[in-house]
């Protein structure tokens, strides 16, 4: 019985630690920060692609796929 209580206590302590870590990380950024980080990532990954082209998905970054898409349309 003692081992069961110890396991439950350790599980509760682990869960509390994980939740505290998630809460502290979530409070460190704002939605605006997230937006800026995501944009920076994709601007570096696909240089020269205008912001409005990202809405076209792969067709905004791959010319061959775009030509096929436009032909189908």
mmCIF file of the N, C-alpha and C atoms, coordinates in Angstrom:
data_MODEL
# 
_entry.id   MODEL 
# 
loop_
_atom_site.group_PDB 
_atom_site.id 
_atom_site.type_symbol 
_atom_site.label_atom_id 
_atom_site.label_alt_id 
_atom_site.label_comp_id 
_atom_site.label_asym_id 
_atom_site.label_entity_id 
_atom_site.label_seq_id 
_atom_site.pdbx_PDB_ins_code 
_atom_site.Cartn_x 
_atom_site.Cartn_y 
_atom_site.Cartn_z 
_atom_site.occupancy 
_atom_site.B_iso_or_equiv 
_atom_site.pdbx_formal_charge 
_atom_site.auth_seq_id 
_atom_site.auth_comp_id 
_atom_site.auth_asym_id 
_atom_site.auth_atom_id 
_atom_site.pdbx_PDB_model_num 
ATOM 1   N N  . UNK A 1 1  ? 0.802  -1.185 0.000   1.00 0.00 ? 1  UNK A N  1 
ATOM 2   C CA . UNK A 1 1  ? 0.000  0.000  0.000   1.00 0.00 ? 1  UNK A CA 1 
ATOM 3   C C  . UNK A 1 1  ? 0.853  1.261  0.000   1.00 0.00 ? 1  UNK A C  1 
ATOM 4   N N  . UNK A 1 2  ? 1.974  1.240  0.714   1.00 0.00 ? 2  UNK A N  1 
ATOM 5   C CA . UNK A 1 2  ? 2.825  2.418  0.770   1.00 0.00 ? 2  UNK A CA 1 
ATOM 6   C C  . UNK A 1 2  ? 3.361  2.775  -0.604  1.00 0.00 ? 2  UNK A C  1 
ATOM 7   N N  . UNK A 1 3  ? 3.771  1.780  -1.363  1.00 0.00 ? 3  UNK A N  1 
ATOM 8   C CA . UNK A 1 3  ? 4.322  2.023  -2.698  1.00 0.00 ? 3  UNK A CA 1 
ATOM 9   C C  . UNK A 1 3  ? 3.281  2.679  -3.591  1.00 0.00 ? 3  UNK A C  1 
ATOM 10  N N  . UNK A 1 4  ? 2.035  2.298  -3.448  1.00 0.00 ? 4  UNK A N  1 
ATOM 11  C CA . UNK A 1 4  ? 0.966  2.872  -4.244  1.00 0.00 ? 4  UNK A CA 1 
ATOM 12  C C  . UNK A 1 4  ? 0.782  4.351  -3.922  1.00 0.00 ? 4  UNK A C  1 
ATOM 13  N N  . UNK A 1 5  ? 0.830  4.708  -2.649  1.00 0.00 ? 5  UNK A N  1 
ATOM 14  C CA . UNK A 1 5  ? 0.702  6.106  -2.243  1.00 0.00 ? 5  UNK A CA 1 
ATOM 15  C C  . UNK A 1 5  ? 1.884  6.933  -2.730  1.00 0.00 ? 5  UNK A C  1 
ATOM 16  N N  . UNK A 1 6  ? 3.061  6.355  -2.689  1.00 0.00 ? 6  UNK A N  1 
ATOM 17  C CA . UNK A 1 6  ? 4.259  7.064  -3.156  1.00 0.00 ? 6  UNK A CA 1 
ATOM 18  C C  . UNK A 1 6  ? 4.166  7.298  -4.662  1.00 0.00 ? 6  UNK A C  1 
ATOM 19  N N  . UNK A 1 7  ? 3.709  6.289  -5.403  1.00 0.00 ? 7  UNK A N  1 
ATOM 20  C CA . UNK A 1 7  ? 3.556  6.442  -6.849  1.00 0.00 ? 7  UNK A CA 1 
ATOM 21  C C  . UNK A 1 7  ? 2.549  7.524  -7.180  1.00 0.00 ? 7  UNK A C  1 
ATOM 22  N N  . UNK A 1 8  ? 1.438  7.555  -6.434  1.00 0.00 ? 8  UNK A N  1 
ATOM 23  C CA . UNK A 1 8  ? 0.420  8.577  -6.667  1.00 0.00 ? 8  UNK A CA 1 
ATOM 24  C C  . UNK A 1 8  ? 0.970  9.966  -6.353  1.00 0.00 ? 8  UNK A C  1 
ATOM 25  N N  . UNK A 1 9  ? 1.736  10.068 -5.279  1.00 0.00 ? 9  UNK A N  1 
ATOM 26  C CA . UNK A 1 9  ? 2.317  11.361 -4.909  1.00 0.00 ? 9  UNK A CA 1 
ATOM 27  C C  . UNK A 1 9  ? 3.324  11.819 -5.962  1.00 0.00 ? 9  UNK A C  1 
ATOM 28  N N  . UNK A 1 10 ? 4.140  10.917 -6.450  1.00 0.00 ? 10 UNK A N  1 
ATOM 29  C CA . UNK A 1 10 ? 5.111  11.255 -7.490  1.00 0.00 ? 10 UNK A CA 1 
ATOM 30  C C  . UNK A 1 10 ? 4.413  11.657 -8.790  1.00 0.00 ? 10 UNK A C  1 
ATOM 31  N N  . UNK A 1 11 ? 3.349  10.955 -9.132  1.00 0.00 ? 11 UNK A N  1 
ATOM 32  C CA . UNK A 1 11 ? 2.587  11.284 -10.321 1.00 0.00 ? 11 UNK A CA 1 
ATOM 33  C C  . UNK A 1 11 ? 1.970  12.680 -10.200 1.00 0.00 ? 11 UNK A C  1 
ATOM 34  N N  . UNK A 1 12 ? 1.398  12.982 -9.045  1.00 0.00 ? 12 UNK A N  1 
ATOM 35  C CA . UNK A 1 12 ? 0.805  14.301 -8.819  1.00 0.00 ? 12 UNK A CA 1 
ATOM 36  C C  . UNK A 1 12 ? 1.870  15.389 -8.872  1.00 0.00 ? 12 UNK A C  1 
ATOM 37  N N  . UNK A 1 13 ? 3.025  15.141 -8.287  1.00 0.00 ? 13 UNK A N  1 
ATOM 38  C CA . UNK A 1 13 ? 4.116  16.109 -8.304  1.00 0.00 ? 13 UNK A CA 1 
ATOM 39  C C  . UNK A 1 13 ? 4.631  16.332 -9.727  1.00 0.00 ? 13 UNK A C  1 
ATOM 40  N N  . UNK A 1 14 ? 4.760  15.267 -10.487 1.00 0.00 ? 14 UNK A N  1 
ATOM 41  C CA . UNK A 1 14 ? 5.200  15.382 -11.878 1.00 0.00 ? 14 UNK A CA 1 
ATOM 42  C C  . UNK A 1 14 ? 4.193  16.175 -12.700 1.00 0.00 ? 14 UNK A C  1 
ATOM 43  N N  . UNK A 1 15 ? 2.923  15.863 -12.541 1.00 0.00 ? 15 UNK A N  1 
ATOM 44  C CA . UNK A 1 15 ? 1.880  16.581 -13.282 1.00 0.00 ? 15 UNK A CA 1 
ATOM 45  C C  . UNK A 1 15 ? 1.885  18.065 -12.925 1.00 0.00 ? 15 UNK A C  1 
ATOM 46  N N  . UNK A 1 16 ? 2.025  18.372 -11.653 1.00 0.00 ? 16 UNK A N  1 
ATOM 47  C CA . UNK A 1 16 ? 2.056  19.775 -11.229 1.00 0.00 ? 16 UNK A CA 1 
ATOM 48  C C  . UNK A 1 16 ? 3.273  20.485 -11.817 1.00 0.00 ? 16 UNK A C  1 
ATOM 49  N N  . UNK A 1 17 ? 4.413  19.813 -11.865 1.00 0.00 ? 17 UNK A N  1 
ATOM 50  C CA . UNK A 1 17 ? 5.622  20.414 -12.437 1.00 0.00 ? 17 UNK A CA 1 
ATOM 51  C C  . UNK A 1 17 ? 5.461  20.694 -13.925 1.00 0.00 ? 17 UNK A C  1 
ATOM 52  N N  . UNK A 1 18 ? 4.879  19.759 -14.626 1.00 0.00 ? 18 UNK A N  1 
ATOM 53  C CA . UNK A 1 18 ? 4.655  19.929 -16.064 1.00 0.00 ? 18 UNK A CA 1 
ATOM 54  C C  . UNK A 1 18 ? 3.697  21.090 -16.304 1.00 0.00 ? 18 UNK A C  1 
ATOM 55  N N  . UNK A 1 19 ? 2.614  21.127 -15.570 1.00 0.00 ? 19 UNK A N  1 
ATOM 56  C CA . UNK A 1 19 ? 1.636  22.210 -15.744 1.00 0.00 ? 19 UNK A CA 1 
ATOM 57  C C  . UNK A 1 19 ? 2.230  23.567 -15.397 1.00 0.00 ? 19 UNK A C  1 
ATOM 58  N N  . UNK A 1 20 ? 3.056  23.624 -14.397 1.00 0.00 ? 20 UNK A N  1 
ATOM 59  C CA . UNK A 1 20 ? 3.697  24.889 -14.030 1.00 0.00 ? 20 UNK A CA 1 
ATOM 60  C C  . UNK A 1 20 ? 4.645  25.341 -15.134 1.00 0.00 ? 20 UNK A C  1 
ATOM 61  N N  . UNK A 1 21 ? 5.350  24.406 -15.731 1.00 0.00 ? 21 UNK A N  1 
ATOM 62  C CA . UNK A 1 21 ? 6.254  24.744 -16.829 1.00 0.00 ? 21 UNK A CA 1 
ATOM 63  C C  . UNK A 1 21 ? 5.508  25.235 -18.046 1.00 0.00 ? 21 UNK A C  1 
ATOM 64  N N  . UNK A 1 22 ? 4.397  24.606 -18.377 1.00 0.00 ? 22 UNK A N  1 
ATOM 65  C CA . UNK A 1 22 ? 3.578  25.027 -19.512 1.00 0.00 ? 22 UNK A CA 1 
ATOM 66  C C  . UNK A 1 22 ? 3.016  26.416 -19.260 1.00 0.00 ? 22 UNK A C  1 
ATOM 67  N N  . UNK A 1 23 ? 2.537  26.645 -18.071 1.00 0.00 ? 23 UNK A N  1 
ATOM 68  C CA . UNK A 1 23 ? 1.953  27.949 -17.738 1.00 0.00 ? 23 UNK A CA 1 
ATOM 69  C C  . UNK A 1 23 ? 3.001  29.045 -17.816 1.00 0.00 ? 23 UNK A C  1 
ATOM 70  N N  . UNK A 1 24 ? 4.200  28.772 -17.353 1.00 0.00 ? 24 UNK A N  1 
ATOM 71  C CA . UNK A 1 24 ? 5.236  29.812 -17.390 1.00 0.00 ? 24 UNK A CA 1 
ATOM 72  C C  . UNK A 1 24 ? 5.687  30.084 -18.820 1.00 0.00 ? 24 UNK A C  1 
ATOM 73  N N  . UNK A 1 25 ? 5.734  29.074 -19.678 1.00 0.00 ? 25 UNK A N  1 
ATOM 74  C CA . UNK A 1 25 ? 6.109  29.281 -21.073 1.00 0.00 ? 25 UNK A CA 1 
ATOM 75  C C  . UNK A 1 25 ? 5.023  30.027 -21.832 1.00 0.00 ? 25 UNK A C  1 
ATOM 76  N N  . UNK A 1 26 ? 3.768  29.723 -21.528 1.00 0.00 ? 26 UNK A N  1 
ATOM 77  C CA . UNK A 1 26 ? 2.660  30.373 -22.219 1.00 0.00 ? 26 UNK A CA 1 
ATOM 78  C C  . UNK A 1 26 ? 2.593  31.845 -21.864 1.00 0.00 ? 26 UNK A C  1 
ATOM 79  N N  . UNK A 1 27 ? 2.926  32.190 -20.649 1.00 0.00 ? 27 UNK A N  1 
ATOM 80  C CA . UNK A 1 27 ? 2.865  33.584 -20.220 1.00 0.00 ? 27 UNK A CA 1 
ATOM 81  C C  . UNK A 1 27 ? 4.022  34.398 -20.799 1.00 0.00 ? 27 UNK A C  1 
ATOM 82  N N  . UNK A 1 28 ? 5.062  33.738 -21.268 1.00 0.00 ? 28 UNK A N  1 
ATOM 83  C CA . UNK A 1 28 ? 6.244  34.442 -21.749 1.00 0.00 ? 28 UNK A CA 1 
ATOM 84  C C  . UNK A 1 28 ? 6.040  35.053 -23.128 1.00 0.00 ? 28 UNK A C  1 
ATOM 85  N N  . UNK A 1 29 ? 5.077  34.565 -23.900 1.00 0.00 ? 29 UNK A N  1 
ATOM 86  C CA . UNK A 1 29 ? 4.850  35.099 -25.238 1.00 0.00 ? 29 UNK A CA 1 
ATOM 87  C C  . UNK A 1 29 ? 3.421  35.583 -25.389 1.00 0.00 ? 29 UNK A C  1 
ATOM 88  N N  . UNK A 1 30 ? 3.257  36.496 -26.320 1.00 0.00 ? 30 UNK A N  1 
ATOM 89  C CA . UNK A 1 30 ? 1.924  36.988 -26.645 1.00 0.00 ? 30 UNK A CA 1 
ATOM 90  C C  . UNK A 1 30 ? 1.554  36.493 -28.033 1.00 0.00 ? 30 UNK A C  1 
ATOM 91  N N  . UNK A 1 31 ? 0.294  36.579 -28.415 1.00 0.00 ? 31 UNK A N  1 
ATOM 92  C CA . UNK A 1 31 ? -0.076 36.199 -29.783 1.00 0.00 ? 31 UNK A CA 1 
ATOM 93  C C  . UNK A 1 31 ? 0.686  37.011 -30.832 1.00 0.00 ? 31 UNK A C  1 
ATOM 94  N N  . UNK A 1 32 ? 0.951  38.266 -30.522 1.00 0.00 ? 32 UNK A N  1 
ATOM 95  C CA . UNK A 1 32 ? 1.711  39.102 -31.455 1.00 0.00 ? 32 UNK A CA 1 
ATOM 96  C C  . UNK A 1 32 ? 3.138  38.582 -31.605 1.00 0.00 ? 32 UNK A C  1 
ATOM 97  N N  . UNK A 1 33 ? 3.738  38.138 -30.488 1.00 0.00 ? 33 UNK A N  1 
ATOM 98  C CA . UNK A 1 33 ? 5.082  37.553 -30.533 1.00 0.00 ? 33 UNK A CA 1 
ATOM 99  C C  . UNK A 1 33 ? 5.077  36.286 -31.383 1.00 0.00 ? 33 UNK A C  1 
ATOM 100 N N  . UNK A 1 34 ? 4.057  35.447 -31.177 1.00 0.00 ? 34 UNK A N  1 
ATOM 101 C CA . UNK A 1 34 ? 3.945  34.210 -31.952 1.00 0.00 ? 34 UNK A CA 1 
ATOM 102 C C  . UNK A 1 34 ? 3.825  34.519 -33.442 1.00 0.00 ? 34 UNK A C  1 
ATOM 103 N N  . UNK A 1 35 ? 2.974  35.495 -33.792 1.00 0.00 ? 35 UNK A N  1 
ATOM 104 C CA . UNK A 1 35 ? 2.804  35.875 -35.189 1.00 0.00 ? 35 UNK A CA 1 
ATOM 105 C C  . UNK A 1 35 ? 4.124  36.339 -35.789 1.00 0.00 ? 35 UNK A C  1 
ATOM 106 N N  . UNK A 1 36 ? 4.840  37.181 -35.068 1.00 0.00 ? 36 UNK A N  1 
ATOM 107 C CA . UNK A 1 36 ? 6.123  37.688 -35.558 1.00 0.00 ? 36 UNK A CA 1 
ATOM 108 C C  . UNK A 1 36 ? 7.125  36.554 -35.745 1.00 0.00 ? 36 UNK A C  1 
ATOM 109 N N  . UNK A 1 37 ? 7.185  35.631 -34.782 1.00 0.00 ? 37 UNK A N  1 
ATOM 110 C CA . UNK A 1 37 ? 8.122  34.498 -34.879 1.00 0.00 ? 37 UNK A CA 1 
ATOM 111 C C  . UNK A 1 37 ? 7.790  33.602 -36.062 1.00 0.00 ? 37 UNK A C  1 
ATOM 112 N N  . UNK A 1 38 ? 6.519  33.332 -36.280 1.00 0.00 ? 38 UNK A N  1 
ATOM 113 C CA . UNK A 1 38 ? 6.105  32.481 -37.400 1.00 0.00 ? 38 UNK A CA 1 
ATOM 114 C C  . UNK A 1 38 ? 6.430  33.162 -38.722 1.00 0.00 ? 38 UNK A C  1 
ATOM 115 N N  . UNK A 1 39 ? 6.125  34.451 -38.833 1.00 0.00 ? 39 UNK A N  1 
ATOM 116 C CA . UNK A 1 39 ? 6.434  35.173 -40.072 1.00 0.00 ? 39 UNK A CA 1 
ATOM 117 C C  . UNK A 1 39 ? 7.927  35.181 -40.345 1.00 0.00 ? 39 UNK A C  1 
ATOM 118 N N  . UNK A 1 40 ? 8.725  35.464 -39.324 1.00 0.00 ? 40 UNK A N  1 
ATOM 119 C CA . UNK A 1 40 ? 10.181 35.471 -39.505 1.00 0.00 ? 40 UNK A CA 1 
ATOM 120 C C  . UNK A 1 40 ? 10.681 34.117 -39.988 1.00 0.00 ? 40 UNK A C  1 
ATOM 121 N N  . UNK A 1 41 ? 10.143 33.044 -39.406 1.00 0.00 ? 41 UNK A N  1 
ATOM 122 C CA . UNK A 1 41 ? 10.555 31.701 -39.793 1.00 0.00 ? 41 UNK A CA 1 
ATOM 123 C C  . UNK A 1 41 ? 10.290 31.462 -41.281 1.00 0.00 ? 41 UNK A C  1 
ATOM 124 N N  . UNK A 1 42 ? 9.070  31.768 -41.733 1.00 0.00 ? 42 UNK A N  1 
ATOM 125 C CA . UNK A 1 42 ? 8.717  31.498 -43.118 1.00 0.00 ? 42 UNK A CA 1 
ATOM 126 C C  . UNK A 1 42 ? 9.376  32.476 -44.089 1.00 0.00 ? 42 UNK A C  1 
ATOM 127 N N  . UNK A 1 43 ? 9.603  33.727 -43.669 1.00 0.00 ? 43 UNK A N  1 
ATOM 128 C CA . UNK A 1 43 ? 10.318 34.673 -44.533 1.00 0.00 ? 43 UNK A CA 1 
ATOM 129 C C  . UNK A 1 43 ? 11.754 34.200 -44.769 1.00 0.00 ? 43 UNK A C  1 
ATOM 130 N N  . UNK A 1 44 ? 12.363 33.605 -43.742 1.00 0.00 ? 44 UNK A N  1 
ATOM 131 C CA . UNK A 1 44 ? 13.729 33.075 -43.901 1.00 0.00 ? 44 UNK A CA 1 
ATOM 132 C C  . UNK A 1 44 ? 13.724 31.795 -44.735 1.00 0.00 ? 44 UNK A C  1 
ATOM 133 N N  . UNK A 1 45 ? 12.719 30.958 -44.522 1.00 0.00 ? 45 UNK A N  1 
ATOM 134 C CA . UNK A 1 45 ? 12.645 29.674 -45.233 1.00 0.00 ? 45 UNK A CA 1 
ATOM 135 C C  . UNK A 1 45 ? 12.333 29.861 -46.720 1.00 0.00 ? 45 UNK A C  1 
ATOM 136 N N  . UNK A 1 46 ? 11.478 30.854 -47.043 1.00 0.00 ? 46 UNK A N  1 
ATOM 137 C CA . UNK A 1 46 ? 11.078 31.117 -48.423 1.00 0.00 ? 46 UNK A CA 1 
ATOM 138 C C  . UNK A 1 46 ? 11.298 32.597 -48.749 1.00 0.00 ? 46 UNK A C  1 
ATOM 139 N N  . UNK A 1 47 ? 12.556 32.999 -48.905 1.00 0.00 ? 47 UNK A N  1 
ATOM 140 C CA . UNK A 1 47 ? 12.824 34.415 -49.165 1.00 0.00 ? 47 UNK A CA 1 
ATOM 141 C C  . UNK A 1 47 ? 12.225 34.862 -50.500 1.00 0.00 ? 47 UNK A C  1 
ATOM 142 N N  . UNK A 1 48 ? 11.718 36.089 -50.515 1.00 0.00 ? 48 UNK A N  1 
ATOM 143 C CA . UNK A 1 48 ? 11.175 36.646 -51.747 1.00 0.00 ? 48 UNK A CA 1 
ATOM 144 C C  . UNK A 1 48 ? 9.712  36.339 -52.000 1.00 0.00 ? 48 UNK A C  1 
ATOM 145 N N  . UNK A 1 49 ? 9.086  35.512 -51.158 1.00 0.00 ? 49 UNK A N  1 
ATOM 146 C CA . UNK A 1 49 ? 7.668  35.203 -51.343 1.00 0.00 ? 49 UNK A CA 1 
ATOM 147 C C  . UNK A 1 49 ? 6.865  36.284 -50.625 1.00 0.00 ? 49 UNK A C  1 
ATOM 148 N N  . UNK A 1 50 ? 6.007  37.002 -51.359 1.00 0.00 ? 50 UNK A N  1 
ATOM 149 C CA . UNK A 1 50 ? 5.201  38.045 -50.723 1.00 0.00 ? 50 UNK A CA 1 
ATOM 150 C C  . UNK A 1 50 ? 4.197  37.450 -49.725 1.00 0.00 ? 50 UNK A C  1 
ATOM 151 N N  . UNK A 1 51 ? 3.857  38.238 -48.719 1.00 0.00 ? 51 UNK A N  1 
ATOM 152 C CA . UNK A 1 51 ? 2.950  37.775 -47.672 1.00 0.00 ? 51 UNK A CA 1 
ATOM 153 C C  . UNK A 1 51 ? 1.627  37.263 -48.239 1.00 0.00 ? 51 UNK A C  1 
ATOM 154 N N  . UNK A 1 52 ? 1.073  37.949 -49.222 1.00 0.00 ? 52 UNK A N  1 
ATOM 155 C CA . UNK A 1 52 ? -0.228 37.534 -49.752 1.00 0.00 ? 52 UNK A CA 1 
ATOM 156 C C  . UNK A 1 52 ? -0.175 36.198 -50.501 1.00 0.00 ? 52 UNK A C  1 
ATOM 157 N N  . UNK A 1 53 ? 0.985  35.739 -50.889 1.00 0.00 ? 53 UNK A N  1 
ATOM 158 C CA . UNK A 1 53 ? 1.106  34.451 -51.586 1.00 0.00 ? 53 UNK A CA 1 
ATOM 159 C C  . UNK A 1 53 ? 1.058  33.255 -50.640 1.00 0.00 ? 53 UNK A C  1 
ATOM 160 N N  . UNK A 1 54 ? 1.306  33.470 -49.363 1.00 0.00 ? 54 UNK A N  1 
ATOM 161 C CA . UNK A 1 54 ? 1.273  32.355 -48.420 1.00 0.00 ? 54 UNK A CA 1 
ATOM 162 C C  . UNK A 1 54 ? -0.125 31.749 -48.339 1.00 0.00 ? 54 UNK A C  1 
ATOM 163 N N  . UNK A 1 55 ? -1.151 32.514 -48.630 1.00 0.00 ? 55 UNK A N  1 
ATOM 164 C CA . UNK A 1 55 ? -2.516 31.998 -48.633 1.00 0.00 ? 55 UNK A CA 1 
ATOM 165 C C  . UNK A 1 55 ? -2.759 30.970 -49.723 1.00 0.00 ? 55 UNK A C  1 
ATOM 166 N N  . UNK A 1 56 ? -1.895 30.929 -50.736 1.00 0.00 ? 56 UNK A N  1 
ATOM 167 C CA . UNK A 1 56 ? -2.026 29.960 -51.822 1.00 0.00 ? 56 UNK A CA 1 
ATOM 168 C C  . UNK A 1 56 ? -1.304 28.653 -51.524 1.00 0.00 ? 56 UNK A C  1 
ATOM 169 N N  . UNK A 1 57 ? -0.731 28.552 -50.347 1.00 0.00 ? 57 UNK A N  1 
ATOM 170 C CA . UNK A 1 57 ? -0.044 27.321 -49.953 1.00 0.00 ? 57 UNK A CA 1 
ATOM 171 C C  . UNK A 1 57 ? 1.158  27.043 -50.838 1.00 0.00 ? 57 UNK A C  1 
ATOM 172 N N  . UNK A 1 58 ? 1.313  25.795 -51.243 1.00 0.00 ? 58 UNK A N  1 
ATOM 173 C CA . UNK A 1 58 ? 2.460  25.382 -52.046 1.00 0.00 ? 58 UNK A CA 1 
ATOM 174 C C  . UNK A 1 58 ? 2.509  26.127 -53.383 1.00 0.00 ? 58 UNK A C  1 
ATOM 175 N N  . UNK A 1 59 ? 1.353  26.555 -53.871 1.00 0.00 ? 59 UNK A N  1 
ATOM 176 C CA . UNK A 1 59 ? 1.308  27.253 -55.161 1.00 0.00 ? 59 UNK A CA 1 
ATOM 177 C C  . UNK A 1 59 ? 1.944  28.639 -55.078 1.00 0.00 ? 59 UNK A C  1 
ATOM 178 N N  . UNK A 1 60 ? 2.095  29.163 -53.895 1.00 0.00 ? 60 UNK A N  1 
ATOM 179 C CA . UNK A 1 60 ? 2.744  30.454 -53.713 1.00 0.00 ? 60 UNK A CA 1 
ATOM 180 C C  . UNK A 1 60 ? 4.253  30.361 -53.676 1.00 0.00 ? 60 UNK A C  1 
ATOM 181 N N  . UNK A 1 61 ? 4.787  29.148 -53.457 1.00 0.00 ? 61 UNK A N  1 
ATOM 182 C CA . UNK A 1 61 ? 6.237  29.010 -53.325 1.00 0.00 ? 61 UNK A CA 1 
ATOM 183 C C  . UNK A 1 61 ? 6.869  28.107 -54.386 1.00 0.00 ? 61 UNK A C  1 
ATOM 184 N N  . UNK A 1 62 ? 6.079  27.291 -55.053 1.00 0.00 ? 62 UNK A N  1 
ATOM 185 C CA . UNK A 1 62 ? 6.612  26.368 -56.051 1.00 0.00 ? 62 UNK A CA 1 
ATOM 186 C C  . UNK A 1 62 ? 6.013  26.711 -57.422 1.00 0.00 ? 62 UNK A C  1 
ATOM 187 N N  . UNK A 1 63 ? 6.829  27.249 -58.303 1.00 0.00 ? 63 UNK A N  1 
ATOM 188 C CA . UNK A 1 63 ? 6.353  27.738 -59.597 1.00 0.00 ? 63 UNK A CA 1 
ATOM 189 C C  . UNK A 1 63 ? 5.743  26.626 -60.460 1.00 0.00 ? 63 UNK A C  1 
ATOM 190 N N  . UNK A 1 64 ? 6.344  25.440 -60.467 1.00 0.00 ? 64 UNK A N  1 
ATOM 191 C CA . UNK A 1 64 ? 5.819  24.337 -61.283 1.00 0.00 ? 64 UNK A CA 1 
ATOM 192 C C  . UNK A 1 64 ? 4.421  23.935 -60.804 1.00 0.00 ? 64 UNK A C  1 
ATOM 193 N N  . UNK A 1 65 ? 4.256  23.835 -59.494 1.00 0.00 ? 65 UNK A N  1 
ATOM 194 C CA . UNK A 1 65 ? 2.924  23.498 -58.953 1.00 0.00 ? 65 UNK A CA 1 
ATOM 195 C C  . UNK A 1 65 ? 1.924  24.603 -59.286 1.00 0.00 ? 65 UNK A C  1 
ATOM 196 N N  . UNK A 1 66 ? 2.351  25.845 -59.236 1.00 0.00 ? 66 UNK A N  1 
ATOM 197 C CA . UNK A 1 66 ? 1.449  26.956 -59.541 1.00 0.00 ? 66 UNK A CA 1 
ATOM 198 C C  . UNK A 1 66 ? 0.983  26.901 -60.991 1.00 0.00 ? 66 UNK A C  1 
ATOM 199 N N  . UNK A 1 67 ? 1.897  26.603 -61.913 1.00 0.00 ? 67 UNK A N  1 
ATOM 200 C CA . UNK A 1 67 ? 1.523  26.525 -63.319 1.00 0.00 ? 67 UNK A CA 1 
ATOM 201 C C  . UNK A 1 67 ? 0.510  25.402 -63.557 1.00 0.00 ? 67 UNK A C  1 
ATOM 202 N N  . UNK A 1 68 ? 0.711  24.265 -62.886 1.00 0.00 ? 68 UNK A N  1 
ATOM 203 C CA . UNK A 1 68 ? -0.234 23.155 -63.010 1.00 0.00 ? 68 UNK A CA 1 
ATOM 204 C C  . UNK A 1 68 ? -1.596 23.556 -62.465 1.00 0.00 ? 68 UNK A C  1 
ATOM 205 N N  . UNK A 1 69 ? -1.600 24.215 -61.333 1.00 0.00 ? 69 UNK A N  1 
ATOM 206 C CA . UNK A 1 69 ? -2.844 24.665 -60.699 1.00 0.00 ? 69 UNK A CA 1 
ATOM 207 C C  . UNK A 1 69 ? -3.591 25.655 -61.605 1.00 0.00 ? 69 UNK A C  1 
ATOM 208 N N  . UNK A 1 70 ? -2.859 26.602 -62.155 1.00 0.00 ? 70 UNK A N  1 
ATOM 209 C CA . UNK A 1 70 ? -3.494 27.585 -63.036 1.00 0.00 ? 70 UNK A CA 1 
ATOM 210 C C  . UNK A 1 70 ? -4.027 26.946 -64.307 1.00 0.00 ? 70 UNK A C  1 
ATOM 211 N N  . UNK A 1 71 ? -3.338 25.923 -64.824 1.00 0.00 ? 71 UNK A N  1 
ATOM 212 C CA . UNK A 1 71 ? -3.819 25.217 -66.008 1.00 0.00 ? 71 UNK A CA 1 
ATOM 213 C C  . UNK A 1 71 ? -5.115 24.483 -65.717 1.00 0.00 ? 71 UNK A C  1 
ATOM 214 N N  . UNK A 1 72 ? -5.222 23.900 -64.544 1.00 0.00 ? 72 UNK A N  1 
ATOM 215 C CA . UNK A 1 72 ? -6.436 23.180 -64.159 1.00 0.00 ? 72 UNK A CA 1 
ATOM 216 C C  . UNK A 1 72 ? -7.595 24.160 -63.982 1.00 0.00 ? 72 UNK A C  1 
ATOM 217 N N  . UNK A 1 73 ? -7.293 25.324 -63.409 1.00 0.00 ? 73 UNK A N  1 
ATOM 218 C CA . UNK A 1 73 ? -8.341 26.319 -63.188 1.00 0.00 ? 73 UNK A CA 1 
ATOM 219 C C  . UNK A 1 73 ? -8.809 26.863 -64.528 1.00 0.00 ? 73 UNK A C  1 
# 
